[in-house]
């Protein structure tokens, strides 16, 4: 299993960014996927998840309405579009394979089977 995130960077408050996760080594189209973020000194925070076919999406209350998760199963790629970014969104963002499906996602790495190396998102003026 390999998950490689990309697309992070520095963005001003109120700005937008799209990050990606290229997946390989497993049947991507049959797995629910998630985005998890973490800041230094704090535990991971589940952000969003999407069903294997893209038919259902789930969001943490803190990002609802501003972040949009999507996937392209033909390209084995997961995306996270982030709009109206706030300084509180700054973190390392990881794509992850959750152990559970159907909206049950936790703020601990024990809820996930695999995750990538992360891509850094910095929100600052």
N, C-alpha and C positions, 0 to 999 in steps of 0.2 A: 504494500500500500504506500502510495506517495501522494501527498497533498502539498502543492506549492502555491503560496499566496503571492500576489503582486498588486501593484497599483497604488500603494500607500504613498503618503507624502505630506507636505505642509499645505494647509489651506486656511484661509481666513474665516473667522466666525461668520456664519451665514452662507458660506460657500458650499460647493458640492464636490463629490469625489465618487469614483466607482472602483471598487477593488474586486479582484478576481481570484479564483482558486482553480488551478489545473489539477485534475485528479487522474490517477493511473494505478494499475495493479489490482483493481477490483471492479466488479460490474456496477459502475457509477449509477447507471439509470435505475437500479433496483434498490438504492439506498436513500433514505431520508438524509438530509445534510443540514448542518447548522453553522452559524457564525458565533464565535465566542470572543470576548475581548478581555484584556487584562492590563492593568497599570502596575508599575513597580510597587511592591509592598502590599498589594491587595490581591485577593483571590480572583479567579475568573468570573466573568459575568456573561451569562447567556444573553445573546442579542436577538437572534432570529433563527428560524428553521423553515425548511421547505420539504414537502412530501416528495417521494421518489419521482413521481410523474409531474411535479410542479403544480398539482391541483389544489394544494392547501399550503398556506403560509402562516407562520406564527411569529409574533413580535413581543419583545419585552415592552412593558408600559412606557419605559423611559425613551424608547425610540419610535414608538408607534406614530405613523403619519409622516415620519421624516426619512426612515430607511426602508428600502425595498429590496427584498431578496428575490433572486430568480436563478434559473439554471438552464443550460443548454445541454441536454443529454447526448446530442449528436457530437458535441465537442468535448464532452466530459469536463465541463466547466461550470463552476458556481460563481455567482456574482452577488455583490452587495452595493446597491446604489445608495449614497448617503447625501441627503439634501439638508439645507438649513443647519449645517453643523455647528455644534456648540463646543466650547472648551472642554466640557465634561465628556465629550465623545472621544477625546484624545486617548489613545491606547494602542497596544499591539492587538491586531485583529487576526484571529485564527479561524480557519475553516476546520470543521470537525465532523466526524461520523458519530452520531449519537447512539447510545445503547437502546434508548426507548424511541418510540414513535408516537404520533398522535397528539403532540402538544405538551408532553411531559419532559421538560428540559430543566436541568439544574445548574447552579452556580458552583460546580465542583468538577474537576477533571475526571472524577470517578463516574460521571454520567456519560463519558465519551470513550469510544474505543480507540480512535486515532485522531491526531490533529497535526497540522503542518508547522512550519517554523515561524509563521506569522509575518504580517506586513504592518509597518508602523504608520499610524495616522496621527498627525500633529495638527491641532487647531489653535492658531494663534495669529494675532494681528502684528 
